[in-house]
């Protein structure tokens, strides 16, 4: 499936004045990054879409295992993803940033994703 390409900041990627496109493994990587940055109830047309960060993760005392479970469930619910091959997180308490690194098996082969989601 063809999709509009986004740059590192999440803005529309423009090359020589034209929009860029991604497909295959690059499109799946971008789709996974978007899904993990999408908060539940953020979209008024479907308040059940998105990751339940406020409902389940940003609750005081949430165990790291629960955070991993919520994120991995979102990854596995992504179309074209067949299984999770590797998964790790790093939370920097000073900056309050969560970074994920994972690999999935998909119809495009292995796709690796790494980056800050929160």
N, C-alpha and C positions, 0 to 999 in steps of 0.2 A: 504494500500500500504506500502511496506517495503522500508526503506531508510537508508542510512548510517548515523550513529549517529555522532553528533558533540559535542565537549566538550564546556565548558563555554567560551573559547577563540575563538570558531568557527573553531577549528582544528579537524581533524578526530579523533574520540575517539577510542583509542586502549586499549583493556583489555586483559591481558595475551598474548600479541603479536598478537592478532587478532582484526580485525575491529568489531565494535559493530553496531547493527541495532536498529532502532526504527520503530514502526508502530502505527496505531490507533491515539489516542489523542496526544501521545507524538510526533508522526510524524507531525501531523497538527500544534502543537505548534512550532516545529522546523521550519516548512515551513513558518509560519507567521513571525517568527523572521528573517529568511533569506530574505523574500520579503521586509520587512521594512528596511533592510540595503542595499538593492540593488538600486543603483542610475540609473536613466534613462540614456540611451546611454552608459552605462558601458560595455555592451556586444556588440561587433562589428557585430555579426550576427543578432541582433535584437535591433536596437537603440531605439525602442519604448517601450521596456521592462524596468521595474523598476519604482521607485517613482521619480517624477519630482522635486527633491530637488533644483537643480540649476535653473531650469526653473520657478518654482513657489514658493518655500519656502525660498530660500536664497536671495531673492530679498528684498532690503531695504524697510521697511515699510509694509511688509506682515502682515495682521491682523492674530491673533491667530485663529480666526474662519476659515480662509482659510487653515491654517496648519492642523487643525483638519479635515476639509473636505477632503483634499488630502489623509491623512493617513487613515481615515475611509473608503474612497472609495477603497483604496488598500486592506484593510482588507476584505471588503465585496466582492471584486472580486476574492478572494482566493477560489479555488475549495473546496468543502465540508463545507464551511461556509454558514449557512442559514440566520443568523441575528446577529447583535451586541447587546449584553445584557448590557454592561457597558463600559465606556471609559473615561479615564482621562490622562492628560499629566502634566509633571512638567519640566519647563525649568530653568536651573541654569545659569543665565547670567554671573556669575563669571567664571565658567568652560566651558560655552557654550555647555552644554550637555542637550539633550532632552530625557526624560524617559517617557515611556508609560505604562499604566496599562489598560488592557481591558479583557473582557470576551465575548466569542462568543458561539452561539448555533451551533452545527454541527451534522453531522451524528454520531459522537462519543459521543454526549452529550455536556455538557458545558466544554469549554476549556479556561483556564485562562492563560494570557500571561503578563509578567511584565519584563521590562528591558530597558536598554539604547539603543536607536537606532541611535543617532548621538552624 
